Amino acid sequence: MSGSRVSPQNATEPRPDRSGSDKGRPIVLAITGASGAIYGVRLLQLLARDGHEVHVTISPSGAAVIQQELDHRLDLRSVDLAPLLTLSPAWSTASVDTPDAATLARLHYHRHDDYFTPIASGSFKTQAMVVCPCSGSTLSGIARAAGSNLIQRAAEVHLKEHRKLVLVPRETPLSVLQLENMHRVAAAGAVMLPAMPGWYHGVESLDSLVDFVVSRIMDQIGVDNSLIQRWGES
């Protein structure tokens, strides 16, 4: 289910955020146990391809979903991120590049239960954090400032430091409690970006739907991209 298919299409270039002060700083990516692991993996592939420094943390449930949906097993004690950069479902024709040593050197993995990592501290400067996909339990923990694992702690850091935090839930239907949690984190400054792909951008495949969501995430964290045909563009 993995392989390398290189294509010149969908090239992306980093762009500064609205203030410009965070350009080039690391991006934090957390993958948790909601369905839709492909969104997080595809985002990691594109950020790595475009030369961003990415700090990755994965919950046990997130690893279980990756294994179930993408047929890739992870050892969370010491994750090798390289296979994720070429991981591609059988239904996908999206371009994935074999990473070189420089690309891999910009990727950092942190265990979900390790608080002694840079991303657990507000003094470690970052551009943004994305939780993709974001499970209901992770959403609840962030809303309560529980800090019961590194993912929740890093999200709390981004809220208290007033940095961009994007949460990507993939759940339907939604309970009142989940909606209340979304409201709480949005009021605290997070961006709620449910994995709800649009259909107006010339959908030709499942990849088109995945890239729609990933494109909107990249927009929110200040990374320019041409993954989709935008409204009004010819």
C-alpha positions in Angstrom: 0.0 0.0 0.0 3.0 2.3 -0.1 5.1 3.5 -3.0 6.6 6.5 -4.7 4.8 8.3 -7.4 6.5 11.6 -8.3 4.6 14.3 -10.0 5.4 18.0 -10.8 1.8 18.9 -9.9 0.6 20.4 -6.7 3.9 22.1 -5.8 3.7 24.3 -2.8 5.8 27.1 -1.3 5.8 28.4 2.3 4.3 31.8 2.9 4.5 33.9 6.0 1.6 34.1 8.5 -0.3 37.3 8.9 2.3 38.9 11.1 5.3 37.4 9.3 7.0 36.8 12.7 6.5 33.0 12.7 7.7 32.3 9.2 10.0 29.3 9.1 9.4 28.2 12.6 8.6 24.5 13.4 5.1 23.1 12.9 3.6 20.6 15.4 1.5 17.8 14.0 -0.5 15.4 16.3 -2.3 12.4 14.9 -5.0 11.0 17.2 -7.6 8.2 17.1 -10.3 9.6 14.9 -11.0 8.1 11.5 -9.3 9.9 8.6 -5.6 9.1 9.3 -4.9 9.8 5.6 -5.5 13.6 6.3 -2.7 13.7 8.9 -0.3 11.5 6.8 -0.9 13.6 3.7 -0.3 16.8 5.6 3.0 15.4 6.9 4.1 14.4 3.4 3.4 17.9 2.0 5.0 19.8 4.9 8.1 17.6 4.7 8.3 17.9 0.9 8.2 21.7 1.2 11.1 21.8 3.6 9.3 22.5 6.9 10.5 21.4 10.2 7.8 19.2 11.7 7.5 17.9 15.2 5.2 14.8 15.2 3.4 13.1 18.0 0.9 10.2 17.7 -1.4 8.8 20.2 -1.9 5.0 20.7 -5.3 5.3 19.2 -3.9 7.3 16.3 -1.4 4.5 15.6 -4.2 2.0 15.7 -6.2 3.9 13.1 -3.2 4.3 10.9 -2.8 0.5 11.0 -6.5 -0.2 10.3 -7.0 2.4 7.6 -3.6 2.6 5.9 -2.2 -0.9 6.7 0.9 0.5 8.4 2.1 -0.5 11.8 3.9 1.9 14.1 6.1 1.2 17.1 5.3 4.2 19.3 8.4 3.7 21.4 10.5 4.9 18.4 8.6 5.8 15.3 10.4 5.9 12.0 8.7 8.7 10.1 10.3 7.9 6.8 7.8 5.2 5.8 4.9 7.6 6.4 6.3 10.0 3.8 5.8 7.4 1.1 2.7 5.8 2.5 -0.1 5.7 0.0 -3.4 3.8 0.0 -4.2 1.5 -2.8 -6.9 3.9 -4.1 -4.6 6.9 -4.2 -2.7 8.3 -7.2 -1.4 11.3 -5.3 2.3 12.2 -5.7 4.6 11.1 -2.9 8.3 11.7 -2.9 11.0 9.5 -1.4 12.6 11.7 1.3 16.3 12.5 1.3 18.5 12.8 4.4 17.9 16.6 4.7 14.2 16.1 4.7 14.3 13.5 7.4 16.6 15.6 9.5 13.8 18.2 9.7 11.3 15.7 11.1 11.2 15.0 14.9 9.1 12.4 16.6 8.0 12.7 20.3 6.3 10.0 22.3 2.8 11.0 23.4 3.7 10.4 27.0 7.0 12.4 27.0 6.6 15.8 28.6 10.4 16.5 28.4 10.3 17.6 24.8 10.5 21.1 23.3 6.8 21.2 22.2 5.7 20.8 25.8 7.1 24.3 26.6 5.9 27.7 25.6 9.4 28.9 25.3 9.9 26.7 22.2 8.8 28.9 19.3 6.5 27.4 16.8 4.5 28.5 13.8 1.4 26.5 14.5 0.0 23.2 15.7 -2.4 20.9 13.9 -4.3 18.0 15.5 -5.3 15.9 12.5 -7.4 13.9 12.8 -8.6 15.1 16.3 -10.6 12.5 18.3 -13.4 13.4 20.6 -11.4 12.5 23.7 -8.5 14.7 22.5 -10.9 17.5 21.9 -12.4 17.0 25.4 -8.9 17.0 27.0 -7.9 20.2 25.2 -11.2 21.9 26.1 -10.6 21.1 29.8 -6.9 22.0 29.7 -6.4 18.4 31.1 -2.8 18.0 29.8 -3.0 14.3 30.3 -0.6 13.6 27.5 1.9 15.5 25.3 -0.7 16.2 22.6 -3.1 17.9 25.0 -0.2 19.7 26.7 1.2 21.0 23.4 -2.2 22.2 22.4 -2.6 24.0 25.7 0.8 25.7 25.1 -0.4 27.0 21.7 -3.6 28.4 23.3 -1.8 30.1 26.2 0.9 31.5 23.9 -1.8 32.7 21.4 -0.4 30.7 18.5 -2.4 29.1 15.8 -4.0 25.8 16.8 -6.0 23.9 14.2 -8.2 21.0 15.3 -9.5 18.6 12.6 -12.3 16.4 14.0 -13.8 13.7 11.8 -17.0 12.6 13.6 -20.6 12.4 12.7 -23.1 13.0 14.1 -21.9 15.3 16.9 -23.2 15.2 20.4 -24.1 18.3 22.4 -21.1 17.7 24.6 -18.8 17.6 21.5 -20.3 20.8 20.2 -19.8 22.5 23.5 -16.2 21.4 23.6 -15.7 22.8 20.1 -17.2 26.0 21.2 -14.9 26.2 24.2 -11.7 25.7 22.3 -12.8 28.0 19.5 -13.6 30.7 22.1 -10.1 30.1 23.5 -8.6 30.8 20.1 -8.4 27.5 18.3 -9.6 27.0 14.7 -12.1 24.2 14.3 -11.7 22.7 10.9 -13.8 19.6 10.5 -12.8 17.2 7.8 -15.7 18.2 5.5 -14.4 18.3 1.9 -16.0 20.6 -0.6 -17.2 19.4 -4.0 -16.8 22.6 -6.0 -13.1 22.3 -7.0 -13.3 19.8 -9.8 -13.4 16.5 -7.8 -11.9 13.7 -9.9 -10.9 11.2 -7.2 -10.7 10.5 -3.5 -7.4 12.3 -3.5 -9.2 15.5 -4.5 -11.4 15.2 -1.4 -8.4 14.5 0.9 -6.4 17.4 -0.7 -9.3 19.8 -0.2 -9.2 19.3 3.6 -5.4 19.4 3.7 -5.3 22.5 1.6 -7.6 24.3 4.0 -5.4 23.2 6.9 -2.3 24.6 5.2 -4.1 27.9 4.5 -4.8 28.2 8.2 -1.2 27.6 9.3 0.2 30.0 6.7 1.6 27.5 4.2 0.7 28.4 0.6 -0.4 25.6 -1.7 -2.0 24.8 -5.0 -3.6 21.5 -4.0 -7.1 22.5 -5.2 -8.7 24.8 -7.7 -10.0 27.7 -5.6 -13.3 29.3 -6.0 -13.2 31.9 -8.8 -10.0 30.6 -10.3 -10.1 29.4 -13.9 
